[in-house]
């Protein structure tokens, strides 16, 4: 269907046949996704809630000290956002893909060399 989009300084609104059918907070941060939990399937919303930033960081700390330190570094960077949650989740996924030992070694190297972004790990 054809819709009209109105973009203001802080909001993106979508209209169909003159009726507003959606609105989202606007983000100016490159790569950031603004998710409205009310628009998610209940199962997806529950999953998202179960993976709070604190929960993910606790899982990273349990993997190893360097993984935990890097996770805490990622979590401490403002602002709190969905992009931050995705970065932490990707770090956690690396443990499943490469193993806890290899991830711990990679995080240790990244911290020692002050290259603490996900791409470096």
HELIX and SHEET records of a PDB file:
HELIX    1   1 UNK A   37  UNK A   39  5                                   3    
HELIX    2   2 UNK A   42  UNK A   50  1                                   9    
HELIX    3   3 UNK A   53  UNK A   63  1                                  11    
HELIX    4   4 UNK A   65  UNK A   76  1                                  12    
HELIX    5   5 UNK A   82  UNK A   98  1                                  17    
HELIX    6   6 UNK A  100  UNK A  112  1                                  13    
SHEET    1   A 3 UNK A   4  UNK A   7  0                                        
SHEET    2   A 3 UNK A  11  UNK A  16 -1                                        
SHEET    3   A 3 UNK A  19  UNK A  25 -1                                        
END                                                                             
